[in-house]
Amino acid sequence: MNDEISDSDYFENTFFYFVKALQVLALDADLQCQQMGNYNVAWELQQDVAQGGLDSARSPSSHLTARQADEVIRLARALEELPDEAISPKGFLTTNYEGSIAAMNHQSWVPLRRQATELLKLLEPAIERNALYFANS
C-alpha cells in the first residue's frame, strides 16, 4: 500500500481544514471559544488559518484563482502580525475560558473576523468544489 498522498489530495484536505478554521475565525469571540473548547483559542486559530491558508494558496494542485490565493495570503500575513496580547494576554492562562475570551476580545481580532467573513464569500466556488471532491471520493 502506498502511504504517499497525492498533491491533489493534500490540497483538498488542507483546504478543507483551512475553511473549517476560517469559519471559526469569522465567528464572534464567545462562539470562537466555544467551538475551540476554550483551549489556546487565539494561538490555534492563528496557526490553523495562517498555515492552512498558506499551504492551500501555495499548493501546486490549488484550484484557487489568483485573487482568492492573494486574499488568503493577505489574511495569513495579518494573522502572523497579531500582537502578543492578542494571543496570550498577560495575567491569563489561555487554556481556560477566561484566558481564551480575553485574547479573542483583543481589538486586533475585529478586522480579522470581517476579513474572514469576506474571504469565505470569495472562496464559495472553491468551497463547493472541495465539497464535491469529498462527496465523490
Sequence and secondary structure as in RCSB ss.txt:
>XXXX:A:sequence
MNDEISDSDYFENTFFYFVKALQVLALDADLQCQQMGNYNVAWELQQDVAQGGLDSARSPSSHLTARQADEVIRL
ARALEELPDEAISPKGFLTTNYEGSIAAMNHQSWVPLRRQATELLKLLEPAIERNALYFANS
>XXXX:A:secstr
      HHHHHHHHHHHHHHHHHHHTS HHHHHHHTTTSSHHHHHHHHHHHHHHHHHH TT    HHHHHHHHHH
HHHHHT  HHHHS TT  TTSHHHHHHHHTSTTHHHHHHHHHHHHHHTHHHHHHHHHHHHT 
